[in-house]
Each structure stands twice: as structure tokens, then as C-alpha cells.
Amino acid sequence: MDIQRAMEIISSTEMVNVSFRGIPVYIKEVHSNNQTATVFPLDEMDHSQIVDLKGLAEEGPTMNKYT
């Protein structure tokens, strides 16, 4: 995933489906200085990790966060 799209996802009002190596994740923060992001698995929200943006993939349709 490119850095611009990752930043768009963070600021979006829609819930965008993103995965890291096949595991659904939530992007918490993007680190532009080294092309990484802080993410956490949707089923382990207290287990954040810093990953390479290249490992993130957008998947399927989006959902409005407020519906």
C-alpha cells in the first residue's frame, strides 16, 4: 500500500477493510519517515505493531463507520 492511501484510510469516515499478510488489521498511525504504520489485528486490539506499508493490502468493500 502506498503512504498516501494509508493516510486517506486513517482520515476516512468509512471503515476500510485492510489486511497485513492476510490478517485483518486497523491502521492506527502512519510513519512517513520510514514507510511504516502502527496497526493492530481486529481480534487483538491491544496488540499493536509497526509494519512495513508494503505488507498492507486494501480488501473488499468499505463500510460507513457510523452505520
C-alpha positions in Angstrom: 0.0 0.0 0.0 1.3 3.5 -0.7 1.6 6.0 2.0 -1.0 8.4 0.5 -3.7 5.7 0.6 -2.8 4.6 4.1 -3.3 8.3 5.3 -6.6 8.5 3.4 -7.8 5.4 5.1 -6.9 6.8 8.6 -8.8 10.0 7.9 -11.8 8.4 6.2 -15.2 8.3 7.8 -15.7 4.9 6.3 -14.3 1.7 7.7 -11.9 0.3 5.0 -11.0 -3.3 5.1 -7.2 -3.6 5.4 -5.1 -6.7 6.0 -1.4 -7.3 6.8 -0.3 -10.6 5.3 -3.9 -11.9 5.2 -4.8 -10.8 8.8 -7.5 -8.1 9.1 -6.0 -5.0 10.8 -6.8 -1.5 11.8 -4.3 1.2 10.9 -3.7 3.4 13.9 -0.9 5.6 12.6 1.3 6.1 9.5 5.0 6.9 9.8 6.0 8.7 6.7 9.7 9.0 7.6 10.3 5.2 7.2 7.2 4.0 5.2 5.7 2.0 8.1 2.4 2.0 10.0 1.3 1.1 13.5 -1.5 -1.4 13.2 -3.3 -3.9 15.4 -5.3 -7.1 14.5 -9.0 -6.6 14.7 -9.3 -9.6 17.0 -6.4 -8.4 19.3 -6.9 -4.7 19.6 -4.3 -4.4 22.5 -1.5 -6.0 20.3 -0.2 -3.2 18.2 2.9 -3.5 16.0 4.8 -1.5 13.5 4.7 -2.9 10.0 6.0 -2.0 6.5 3.4 -0.3 4.4 4.3 -2.7 1.6 2.7 -5.6 3.6 -0.7 -3.8 3.9 -3.5 -4.5 1.4 -6.9 -3.0 1.0 -9.6 -5.6 0.7 -13.2 -5.6 -0.5 -15.9 -3.0 0.0 -15.9 -0.3 2.6 -18.4 0.3 5.3 -19.5 3.7 6.9 -18.1 3.8 10.4 -21.4 5.5 11.6 -23.9 2.9 10.4 
